[in-house]
Amino acid sequence: MKQSQFFIPTLKEAPKDEESINAKLLIRAGFIDKLMAGVYTILPLGFMVLKKIENIIREEMIKADANELLMPVLHPKENWQKTGRWDLYDTLFKFASFYSKTELALGPTHEEIITPLVKKFNFSYKNFPFSVFQIQTKFRDEKRAKSGILRGREFLMKDLYSFHKNENDLEKYYEKMKTHYKNIFNKCGIGKKTYLTFASGGTFSKYSHEFQTVSEAGEDKIFLCEKCRIAVNNEIINEQNICPKCGNKNLTEKKAIEVGNIFPLKTKFSNAFELKFKDENGGEKDIIMGCYGIGLTRLMGAIVEALSDERGIVWPLTVAPFKVHLLVLGKDKKVKNEADKVYKKFLDAGAEILYDDRDEKTAGEKFAEADLIGIPYRVVVSEKTIKARKVEVKEREKKEGKLITVNEFLKKIN
């Protein structure tokens, strides 16, 4: 993609009404645009990143034997009344239809929809376990939308629901899902900073589990056991002030961003909707449920918070919008022609490349924007590189580049 033809509205300065690093950098680098508090437009560069995150998550959910579906955003009031959450869910967007006067909600989560849906199909014990997931826009009426895309009123989320005939069946799937979540965060480049965290189970069970990424931008406080690489959320530290795995009492306090969570829902929602199955003897038993969520936009913001530096964003190779950022320095026709040839060679090799072919930008401006945008590899074509019959390649997180042939570099990134 040629940068002169690509919509990347970069800014020289961060917006004054944003406090978080993720919002400042993503807006400055042209990944997102703020419409209003807690609501952002995902621009082309940001959309490319979100799609890569989405594909990583989808791949792991399919490996977990889950089926993808898409449920409605509009929810009937009656479903939420059955679970008692119409009046208790404090961030639920509610409104009445102009024509029918029917009261509706915008979906912040989908337990009230998936449970009665499953009930329609009258499952037997032979159908378990099974699970379904979706990747969909959610809406939450946050009292104070803040922290950029870490806490929004409209956001993209993956939610998965599993259904089981007994507690043991749920526990096996629950443990399997922990591994898939770890795989997701490793693939997204923040695995080393992300900890499985014991948290309150609320009304569902004694404990649930979160995946927390250590960052000063985090709203949560966690206590880490570096030996076991697990943590305890501050909300339950008084009951669990030692490592649940090894008994270590020397836990390290850190701020963190919750990037995922898993809940053993047990029978809370199946009871509300009388969701049952027929066992081997034809008797009716309660279906036991689990819930597993990841906010995609929040994960995107967490990656920026966890990995950025003083120059801008540092995207991991797996989620970067492009792998290579090609810069042509100078307006000399010979240099431009050579850069065009290099660009074509990358395209022919199937490389994901953004080509800064703009004449109006100085070398300094191009370097600054490249660092801000954060593509993993910067490739420069200049009079110097042409004389050497090579290109200058620099990895985003490193300060110095080196001269290398295009063919050698293509072998490296492929």
Secondary structure in CASP SS format (residue, H / E / C, confidence):
PFRMAT SS
TARGET T0000
AUTHOR 0000-0000-0000
METHOD secondary structure of the structure
MODEL  1
M C 1.00
K E 1.00
Q H 1.00
S H 1.00
Q H 1.00
F C 1.00
F C 1.00
I C 1.00
P C 1.00
T C 1.00
L C 1.00
K C 1.00
E C 1.00
A C 1.00
P C 1.00
K C 1.00
D C 1.00
E C 1.00
E C 1.00
S C 1.00
I H 1.00
N H 1.00
A H 1.00
K H 1.00
L H 1.00
L H 1.00
I H 1.00
R H 1.00
A C 1.00
G C 1.00
F C 1.00
I E 1.00
D E 1.00
K E 1.00
L E 1.00
M E 1.00
A C 1.00
G C 1.00
V E 1.00
Y E 1.00
T E 1.00
I E 1.00
L C 1.00
P H 1.00
L H 1.00
G H 1.00
F H 1.00
M H 1.00
V H 1.00
L H 1.00
K H 1.00
K H 1.00
I H 1.00
E H 1.00
N H 1.00
I H 1.00
I H 1.00
R H 1.00
E H 1.00
E H 1.00
M H 1.00
I H 1.00
K H 1.00
A C 1.00
D C 1.00
A E 1.00
N E 1.00
E E 1.00
L C 1.00
L C 1.00
M C 1.00
P C 1.00
V C 1.00
L E 1.00
H E 1.00
P E 1.00
K H 1.00
E H 1.00
N H 1.00
W H 1.00
Q H 1.00
K H 1.00
T C 1.00
G C 1.00
R C 1.00
W C 1.00
D C 1.00
L C 1.00
Y C 1.00
D C 1.00
T C 1.00
L C 1.00
F E 1.00
K E 1.00
F E 1.00
A E 1.00
S C 1.00
F C 1.00
Y C 1.00
S C 1.00
K C 1.00
T C 1.00
E E 1.00
L E 1.00
A E 1.00
L E 1.00
G C 1.00
P C 1.00
T C 1.00
H C 1.00
E H 1.00
E H 1.00
I H 1.00
I H 1.00
T H 1.00
P H 1.00
L H 1.00
V H 1.00
K H 1.00
K C 1.00
F C 1.00
N C 1.00
F C 1.00
S E 1.00
Y H 1.00
K H 1.00
N H 1.00
F C 1.00
P C 1.00
F E 1.00
S E 1.00
V E 1.00
F E 1.00
Q E 1.00
I E 1.00
Q E 1.00
T E 1.00
K E 1.00
F E 1.00
R C 1.00
D C 1.00
E C 1.00
K C 1.00
R C 1.00
A C 1.00
K E 1.00
S C 1.00
G H 1.00
I H 1.00
L H 1.00
R E 1.00
G C 1.00
R C 1.00
E E 1.00
F E 1.00
L E 1.00
M E 1.00
K E 1.00
D E 1.00
L E 1.00
Y E 1.00
S E 1.00
F E 1.00
H E 1.00
K C 1.00
N C 1.00
E H 1.00
N H 1.00
D H 1.00
L H 1.00
E H 1.00
K H 1.00
Y H 1.00
Y H 1.00
E H 1.00
K H 1.00
M H 1.00
K H 1.00
T H 1.00
H H 1.00
Y H 1.00
K H 1.00
N H 1.00
I H 1.00
F H 1.00
N H 1.00
K H 1.00
C C 1.00
G C 1.00
I C 1.00
G H 1.00
K H 1.00
K H 1.00
T E 1.00
Y E 1.00
L E 1.00
T E 1.00
F E 1.00
A E 1.00
S E 1.00
G C 1.00
G C 1.00
T C 1.00
F C 1.00
S C 1.00
K C 1.00
Y E 1.00
S E 1.00
H E 1.00
E E 1.00
F E 1.00
Q E 1.00
T E 1.00
V E 1.00
S C 1.00
E C 1.00
A C 1.00
G C 1.00
E C 1.00
D E 1.00
K E 1.00
I E 1.00
F E 1.00
L E 1.00
C E 1.00
E C 1.00
K C 1.00
C C 1.00
R C 1.00
I E 1.00
A E 1.00
V E 1.00
N E 1.00
N H 1.00
E H 1.00
I H 1.00
I C 1.00
N C 1.00
E C 1.00
Q C 1.00
N C 1.00
I C 1.00
C C 1.00
P C 1.00
K C 1.00
C C 1.00
G C 1.00
N C 1.00
K C 1.00
N C 1.00
L C 1.00
T E 1.00
E E 1.00
K E 1.00
K E 1.00
A E 1.00
I E 1.00
E E 1.00
V E 1.00
G E 1.00
N E 1.00
I E 1.00
F E 1.00
P E 1.00
L E 1.00
K E 1.00
T C 1.00
K H 1.00
F H 1.00
S H 1.00
N H 1.00
A H 1.00
F C 1.00
E C 1.00
L C 1.00
K E 1.00
F E 1.00
K E 1.00
D C 1.00
E C 1.00
N C 1.00
G C 1.00
G C 1.00
E E 1.00
K E 1.00
D E 1.00
I C 1.00
I E 1.00
M E 1.00
G E 1.00
C E 1.00
Y E 1.00
G E 1.00
I E 1.00
G E 1.00
L H 1.00
T H 1.00
R H 1.00
L H 1.00
M H 1.00
G H 1.00
A H 1.00
I H 1.00
V H 1.00
E H 1.00
A H 1.00
L H 1.00
S C 1.00
D E 1.00
E C 1.00
R C 1.00
G E 1.00
I C 1.00
V C 1.00
W C 1.00
P C 1.00
L C 1.00
T C 1.00
V C 1.00
A C 1.00
P C 1.00
F C 1.00
K C 1.00
V E 1.00
H E 1.00
L E 1.00
L E 1.00
V E 1.00
L C 1.00
G C 1.00
K C 1.00
D C 1.00
K H 1.00
K H 1.00
V H 1.00
K H 1.00
N H 1.00
E H 1.00
A H 1.00
D H 1.00
K H 1.00
V H 1.00
Y H 1.00
K H 1.00
K H 1.00
F H 1.00
L H 1.00
D H 1.00
A C 1.00
G C 1.00
A C 1.00
E C 1.00
I E 1.00
L E 1.00
Y E 1.00
D E 1.00
D C 1.00
R C 1.00
D C 1.00
E C 1.00
K C 1.00
T C 1.00
A H 1.00
G H 1.00
E H 1.00
K H 1.00
F H 1.00
A H 1.00
E H 1.00
A H 1.00
D H 1.00
L H 1.00
I H 1.00
G C 1.00
I C 1.00
P C 1.00
Y E 1.00
R E 1.00
V E 1.00
V E 1.00
V E 1.00
S C 1.00
E H 1.00
K H 1.00
T H 1.00
I H 1.00
K H 1.00
A H 1.00
R C 1.00
K C 1.00
V E 1.00
E E 1.00
V E 1.00
K E 1.00
E E 1.00
R C 1.00
E C 1.00
K C 1.00
K C 1.00
E C 1.00
G C 1.00
K E 1.00
L E 1.00
I E 1.00
T C 1.00
V H 1.00
N H 1.00
E H 1.00
F H 1.00
L H 1.00
K H 1.00
K H 1.00
I H 1.00
N C 1.00
END
